[in-house]
Each structure stands twice: as structure tokens, then as C-alpha cells.
Amino acid sequence: MNQMRILDIKQSIYENNDQQADLLRQMLKDRKTFLLNLMSSPGSGKTTTLTQTINQLKNELKIGVMEADIDSDVDARKISETGVSVIQLHTGGMCHLDADMTKQGLSGLGIDELDLAILENVGNLVCPAEFDTGSSKNAMILSIPEGDDKPLKYPLMFSIADVLLINKIDVLPYFDFDLEACKDRAKKLNPNIKIIPICAKTGEGISEFADWIRKEVSEWNRY
Amino acid sequence: MIEVVQQVEAFAIENDAPKIDTLVLQIGELSSVVPEYLKKIYPMAIEHTLLEATKLEIEIIPGNGKCKVCKQVFNLLKTNGICPQCAGTDIELLSGKEFFIKEIICFDADDKDT
């Protein structure tokens, strides 16, 4: 008679991705390439913010951008106007990028050439927070029209972000958005989070973000 | 789910596992994984793999927290994250975020002792 046997596995399902992400991070470190993973909900201004930021940094850093979307190349075209190298990644319906897809994107860009690689993740505040892409640092954007309650509703995203850009600050007077309450909520989840109010359209606050990137890039390359 | 199946296949090959009967996963109440969806796509994910024709079992792990103020342990979902004893909101998460492959149950075809 056949006997039943139980084999213990006890593996986290995120483990596979986490391992790949760590390998990728090490590879990036060895080659002195800083990878910034930029996340936000759709329409919060990722591409506009990037365009402004790239324009401030492109003369001092070699930059490459990966645009991740479910479909289309609208964003990639916009970024390519800045003159930096850009590659469009299609996730084929998936709502986030994982470390393996990020690695493929990086080899498409040719990371040996780059000081700063930026991954514009799929517009989504849920799934991208769950999957480590292998990035050096995570940035997220929250725009004023989305509301100051977002840290309460999407806590994971706010707790993994190293920097929070609060975009569309120019329309603050027209919305019931409590900036201080929003900052407090984000800080409660993540005491070390750096918060920069910006307006991607006018360029307000972008130099502070660019300075943050400069500092992080030099720190990344130090060791 | 396809990744889960690949991970289990790798484990089965590595450990020389005999025919697999059931895969057991553990899913936390507070993880963003929906057990119903997993069950639905399971038959498709295992097609043409070592896990073909196996069963899927899911154990749910409760989302429990411990109040940092009064040390009460309670289910976060039932009380919306608020301590039922002192109404505190500073809670230490104990469990509920898991998404684990727990074990596989196999038929040991060679073992004919019983």
C-alpha cells in the first residue's frame, strides 16, 4: 500500500524574488550604478517629474530610464525628448515589475554605461510595494488631488519609500488636503522618510529632489 | 502562482520527492493574496508540470497584533486594528502577512511496509 509522506518546505513565496533582487542590487553596487525605483498611482505625475529631474541631472550623471507600463510607449517617447537613453518595458498585463524583469530592462539599457538608472514602475500603489525590484532606493509620488488619507490606505507603499514627493503642490489651495496631517501619517509609518513638496509642472522643489539623488548616488558609490 | 509551482518543482527535484499528492500553502489574512483566486488558477498553473493533477490546500493564518500599551493580543481584522481592551492604535504585528509554501504531501510508492 502506498504511504503518505509529508515534506516540509517552509519557503516564503517572495523568497525567489527577494533573492534575485539582492543579487541585482549587488551587481549594481559592483558596477557603480544607482537604481531608483519610482512608484505612484496613475496620473500623479511620474513622467513629468522625471523629465524635470533628468534635465537638472543629465549634464553630470549618465542616466538611463526604464518605463514600465502594461501597454503603449507614450511615457518612453516623452522621456526620450530629454535626450537620455530610455527603454519601454511592457509587463503584459502585470501590475508591477519584479527583480527579474528589472534585470532584463537593465541589460537592455546597458548598465555599464550608467551612473543612474531610473525605473518608472507601473502606476499602482499596491503591488509594486510588495515586490523588491533590486533598487538602491525607492521613491514615491503622491499628488494633492489624491488626498491626504493615502498613507492610511496604502501603508506598505509609504513604509518602503525612502523619499516621498508630494506633487501638484500648486493646487493645494483648491483641495481639502491637509499637508501636515499627510506628512504626519507618512512619518508615523516610516520615521526616516524624506518628504519633498514639489510641482513638476513649474519645477518647484525639483532641485531639492535632484540634490537628494546626488547625495544618494555618491553614498551608493562610496563603498 | 506559476512561480510557486516552479519553486515547488525545484524543491521536489532537489529532494528527490516521490509522487506529489497535495500542495499546502499558508496565507495570512493581511497579505494581499486572495485564496479564492489561487484556487481558481491552480489547475492552469500546474498543467504540464510535476504538480499536474495534484490538489491545493490553503491554510489561513489569522492577522493578529499585540497592543504596545496594554499587551493585549487580538485579531486585527475583527477590530479594525484598534485594541479592544484600551482602544490603543500602536500595535505590533504578530502574524497575517505570510505567503508561504508550507509542505507537500507525497505518496511514497516504494515504501510497502504497511
Interface residues (C-beta under 8 A of the other chain):
Chain A: M1 N2 Q3 M4 R5 I6 L7 D8 I9 K10 Q11 S12 I13 Y14 E15 N16 N17 V126 C127 E130
Chain B: E3 V4 Q6 Q7 V8 F11 N15 A17 P18 D21 L25 S32 E98 F99 F100 I101 K102 E103 I104 I105 C106 F107 D108 A109 D111 K112 D113 T114
